[in-house]
Amino acid sequence: MARERAGYTQEKVAERIGVSRSAVSRWEQGEIEPKVQNLVAIAALLSVSTDYLLGIGDHETPGSLRLSEEAESALHKFIIEVRKDN
């Protein structure tokens, strides 16, 4: 729901966080769970809390807490670096 409200396709989410579209689909269907760094990246991209994505919080992150484009870009680069180290 959060992805659709934010206007993102599965393909766009996958591209932005560096995973396959099928991974995003499987997360949404509950077949598998994302790694923590992916969960954080998704929350930042969609401007929601990780608790909201995990279903343990009923409130989305307020819009005033949205990441700037610069912060979002830095987070994206960080995730890529973390993946290289693993």
mmCIF file of the C-alpha atoms, coordinates in Angstrom:
data_MODEL
# 
_entry.id   MODEL 
# 
loop_
_atom_site.group_PDB 
_atom_site.id 
_atom_site.type_symbol 
_atom_site.label_atom_id 
_atom_site.label_alt_id 
_atom_site.label_comp_id 
_atom_site.label_asym_id 
_atom_site.label_entity_id 
_atom_site.label_seq_id 
_atom_site.pdbx_PDB_ins_code 
_atom_site.Cartn_x 
_atom_site.Cartn_y 
_atom_site.Cartn_z 
_atom_site.occupancy 
_atom_site.B_iso_or_equiv 
_atom_site.pdbx_formal_charge 
_atom_site.auth_seq_id 
_atom_site.auth_comp_id 
_atom_site.auth_asym_id 
_atom_site.auth_atom_id 
_atom_site.pdbx_PDB_model_num 
ATOM 1  C CA . MET A 1 1  ? 0.000  0.000   0.000   1.00 0.00 ? 1  MET A CA 1 
ATOM 2  C CA . ALA A 1 2  ? 2.753  2.450   0.919   1.00 0.00 ? 2  ALA A CA 1 
ATOM 3  C CA . ARG A 1 3  ? 4.503  1.843   -2.401  1.00 0.00 ? 3  ARG A CA 1 
ATOM 4  C CA . GLU A 1 4  ? 1.344  2.465   -4.389  1.00 0.00 ? 4  GLU A CA 1 
ATOM 5  C CA . ARG A 1 5  ? 0.457  5.586   -2.373  1.00 0.00 ? 5  ARG A CA 1 
ATOM 6  C CA . ALA A 1 6  ? 3.946  6.939   -3.050  1.00 0.00 ? 6  ALA A CA 1 
ATOM 7  C CA . GLY A 1 7  ? 3.410  6.352   -6.772  1.00 0.00 ? 7  GLY A CA 1 
ATOM 8  C CA . TYR A 1 8  ? 6.192  3.797   -7.217  1.00 0.00 ? 8  TYR A CA 1 
ATOM 9  C CA . THR A 1 9  ? 6.067  0.630   -9.277  1.00 0.00 ? 9  THR A CA 1 
ATOM 10 C CA . GLN A 1 10 ? 7.806  -2.504  -8.034  1.00 0.00 ? 10 GLN A CA 1 
ATOM 11 C CA . GLU A 1 11 ? 10.367 -1.946  -10.771 1.00 0.00 ? 11 GLU A CA 1 
ATOM 12 C CA . LYS A 1 12 ? 11.126 1.597   -9.604  1.00 0.00 ? 12 LYS A CA 1 
ATOM 13 C CA . VAL A 1 13 ? 11.498 0.532   -5.952  1.00 0.00 ? 13 VAL A CA 1 
ATOM 14 C CA . ALA A 1 14 ? 13.806 -2.282  -7.022  1.00 0.00 ? 14 ALA A CA 1 
ATOM 15 C CA . GLU A 1 15 ? 15.897 0.076   -9.136  1.00 0.00 ? 15 GLU A CA 1 
ATOM 16 C CA . ARG A 1 16 ? 16.160 2.701   -6.381  1.00 0.00 ? 16 ARG A CA 1 
ATOM 17 C CA . ILE A 1 17 ? 17.332 0.268   -3.683  1.00 0.00 ? 17 ILE A CA 1 
ATOM 18 C CA . GLY A 1 18 ? 19.345 -2.073  -5.895  1.00 0.00 ? 18 GLY A CA 1 
ATOM 19 C CA . VAL A 1 19 ? 17.375 -5.310  -5.851  1.00 0.00 ? 19 VAL A CA 1 
ATOM 20 C CA . SER A 1 20 ? 15.352 -7.267  -8.391  1.00 0.00 ? 20 SER A CA 1 
ATOM 21 C CA . ARG A 1 21 ? 11.693 -6.574  -9.076  1.00 0.00 ? 21 ARG A CA 1 
ATOM 22 C CA . SER A 1 22 ? 10.940 -10.164 -8.125  1.00 0.00 ? 22 SER A CA 1 
ATOM 23 C CA . ALA A 1 23 ? 12.459 -9.537  -4.670  1.00 0.00 ? 23 ALA A CA 1 
ATOM 24 C CA . VAL A 1 24 ? 10.102 -6.604  -4.157  1.00 0.00 ? 24 VAL A CA 1 
ATOM 25 C CA . SER A 1 25 ? 7.182  -8.737  -5.322  1.00 0.00 ? 25 SER A CA 1 
ATOM 26 C CA . ARG A 1 26 ? 8.122  -11.570 -2.960  1.00 0.00 ? 26 ARG A CA 1 
ATOM 27 C CA . TRP A 1 27 ? 8.421  -9.131  -0.027  1.00 0.00 ? 27 TRP A CA 1 
ATOM 28 C CA . GLU A 1 28 ? 4.982  -7.736  -0.781  1.00 0.00 ? 28 GLU A CA 1 
ATOM 29 C CA . GLN A 1 29 ? 3.487  -11.220 -1.026  1.00 0.00 ? 29 GLN A CA 1 
ATOM 30 C CA . GLY A 1 30 ? 5.077  -12.224 2.289   1.00 0.00 ? 30 GLY A CA 1 
ATOM 31 C CA . GLU A 1 31 ? 7.134  -15.009 0.713   1.00 0.00 ? 31 GLU A CA 1 
ATOM 32 C CA . ILE A 1 32 ? 10.424 -13.608 2.020   1.00 0.00 ? 32 ILE A CA 1 
ATOM 33 C CA . GLU A 1 33 ? 11.492 -10.726 4.239   1.00 0.00 ? 33 GLU A CA 1 
ATOM 34 C CA . PRO A 1 34 ? 13.879 -7.966  3.202   1.00 0.00 ? 34 PRO A CA 1 
ATOM 35 C CA . LYS A 1 35 ? 17.263 -7.575  4.847   1.00 0.00 ? 35 LYS A CA 1 
ATOM 36 C CA . VAL A 1 36 ? 17.468 -4.778  7.390   1.00 0.00 ? 36 VAL A CA 1 
ATOM 37 C CA . GLN A 1 37 ? 19.353 -2.421  5.068   1.00 0.00 ? 37 GLN A CA 1 
ATOM 38 C CA . ASN A 1 38 ? 16.687 -2.931  2.403   1.00 0.00 ? 38 ASN A CA 1 
ATOM 39 C CA . LEU A 1 39 ? 13.906 -2.333  4.910   1.00 0.00 ? 39 LEU A CA 1 
ATOM 40 C CA . VAL A 1 40 ? 15.525 0.950   5.961   1.00 0.00 ? 40 VAL A CA 1 
ATOM 41 C CA . ALA A 1 41 ? 15.991 1.974   2.318   1.00 0.00 ? 41 ALA A CA 1 
ATOM 42 C CA . ILE A 1 42 ? 12.359 1.172   1.481   1.00 0.00 ? 42 ILE A CA 1 
ATOM 43 C CA . ALA A 1 43 ? 11.110 3.132   4.484   1.00 0.00 ? 43 ALA A CA 1 
ATOM 44 C CA . ALA A 1 44 ? 13.210 6.142   3.472   1.00 0.00 ? 44 ALA A CA 1 
ATOM 45 C CA . LEU A 1 45 ? 12.144 5.924   -0.161  1.00 0.00 ? 45 LEU A CA 1 
ATOM 46 C CA . LEU A 1 46 ? 8.448  5.660   0.677   1.00 0.00 ? 46 LEU A CA 1 
ATOM 47 C CA . SER A 1 47 ? 8.602  8.102   3.615   1.00 0.00 ? 47 SER A CA 1 
ATOM 48 C CA . VAL A 1 48 ? 7.196  5.653   6.120   1.00 0.00 ? 48 VAL A CA 1 
ATOM 49 C CA . SER A 1 49 ? 8.614  4.181   9.307   1.00 0.00 ? 49 SER A CA 1 
ATOM 50 C CA . THR A 1 50 ? 10.192 0.749   9.431   1.00 0.00 ? 50 THR A CA 1 
ATOM 51 C CA . ASP A 1 51 ? 7.629  -0.119  12.128  1.00 0.00 ? 51 ASP A CA 1 
ATOM 52 C CA . TYR A 1 52 ? 4.872  0.717   9.657   1.00 0.00 ? 52 TYR A CA 1 
ATOM 53 C CA . LEU A 1 53 ? 6.412  -1.568  7.023   1.00 0.00 ? 53 LEU A CA 1 
ATOM 54 C CA . LEU A 1 54 ? 6.784  -4.352  9.578   1.00 0.00 ? 54 LEU A CA 1 
ATOM 55 C CA . GLY A 1 55 ? 3.151  -4.011  10.590  1.00 0.00 ? 55 GLY A CA 1 
ATOM 56 C CA . ILE A 1 56 ? 3.965  -3.151  14.205  1.00 0.00 ? 56 ILE A CA 1 
ATOM 57 C CA . GLY A 1 57 ? 3.122  0.539   13.954  1.00 0.00 ? 57 GLY A CA 1 
ATOM 58 C CA . ASP A 1 58 ? 0.015  2.097   12.551  1.00 0.00 ? 58 ASP A CA 1 
ATOM 59 C CA . HIS A 1 59 ? 1.458  5.502   11.748  1.00 0.00 ? 59 HIS A CA 1 
ATOM 60 C CA . GLU A 1 60 ? 3.439  6.490   8.739   1.00 0.00 ? 60 GLU A CA 1 
ATOM 61 C CA . THR A 1 61 ? 6.351  8.840   9.183   1.00 0.00 ? 61 THR A CA 1 
ATOM 62 C CA . PRO A 1 62 ? 5.080  12.430  9.029   1.00 0.00 ? 62 PRO A CA 1 
ATOM 63 C CA . GLY A 1 63 ? 5.867  14.187  5.759   1.00 0.00 ? 63 GLY A CA 1 
ATOM 64 C CA . SER A 1 64 ? 8.085  16.674  7.598   1.00 0.00 ? 64 SER A CA 1 
ATOM 65 C CA . LEU A 1 65 ? 10.530 13.841  8.225   1.00 0.00 ? 65 LEU A CA 1 
ATOM 66 C CA . ARG A 1 66 ? 11.010 12.994  4.552   1.00 0.00 ? 66 ARG A CA 1 
ATOM 67 C CA . LEU A 1 67 ? 14.596 12.676  3.395   1.00 0.00 ? 67 LEU A CA 1 
ATOM 68 C CA . SER A 1 68 ? 16.003 15.329  1.134   1.00 0.00 ? 68 SER A CA 1 
ATOM 69 C CA . GLU A 1 69 ? 17.162 14.207  -2.294  1.00 0.00 ? 69 GLU A CA 1 
ATOM 70 C CA . GLU A 1 70 ? 20.737 14.591  -1.069  1.00 0.00 ? 70 GLU A CA 1 
ATOM 71 C CA . ALA A 1 71 ? 20.111 12.402  1.987   1.00 0.00 ? 71 ALA A CA 1 
ATOM 72 C CA . GLU A 1 72 ? 18.257 9.831   -0.108  1.00 0.00 ? 72 GLU A CA 1 
ATOM 73 C CA . SER A 1 73 ? 21.173 9.719   -2.554  1.00 0.00 ? 73 SER A CA 1 
ATOM 74 C CA . ALA A 1 74 ? 23.653 9.296   0.305   1.00 0.00 ? 74 ALA A CA 1 
ATOM 75 C CA . LEU A 1 75 ? 21.571 6.457   1.758   1.00 0.00 ? 75 LEU A CA 1 
ATOM 76 C CA . HIS A 1 76 ? 21.422 4.774   -1.656  1.00 0.00 ? 76 HIS A CA 1 
ATOM 77 C CA . LYS A 1 77 ? 25.233 5.003   -2.006  1.00 0.00 ? 77 LYS A CA 1 
ATOM 78 C CA . PHE A 1 78 ? 25.655 3.634   1.519   1.00 0.00 ? 78 PHE A CA 1 
ATOM 79 C CA . ILE A 1 79 ? 23.495 0.608   0.745   1.00 0.00 ? 79 ILE A CA 1 
ATOM 80 C CA . ILE A 1 80 ? 25.508 -0.101  -2.399  1.00 0.00 ? 80 ILE A CA 1 
ATOM 81 C CA . GLU A 1 81 ? 28.738 0.048   -0.381  1.00 0.00 ? 81 GLU A CA 1 
ATOM 82 C CA . VAL A 1 82 ? 27.356 -2.254  2.301   1.00 0.00 ? 82 VAL A CA 1 
ATOM 83 C CA . ARG A 1 83 ? 26.375 -4.780  -0.358  1.00 0.00 ? 83 ARG A CA 1 
ATOM 84 C CA . LYS A 1 84 ? 29.880 -4.677  -1.838  1.00 0.00 ? 84 LYS A CA 1 
ATOM 85 C CA . ASP A 1 85 ? 31.341 -5.554  1.563   1.00 0.00 ? 85 ASP A CA 1 
ATOM 86 C CA . ASN A 1 86 ? 29.021 -8.567  2.009   1.00 0.00 ? 86 ASN A CA 1 
# 
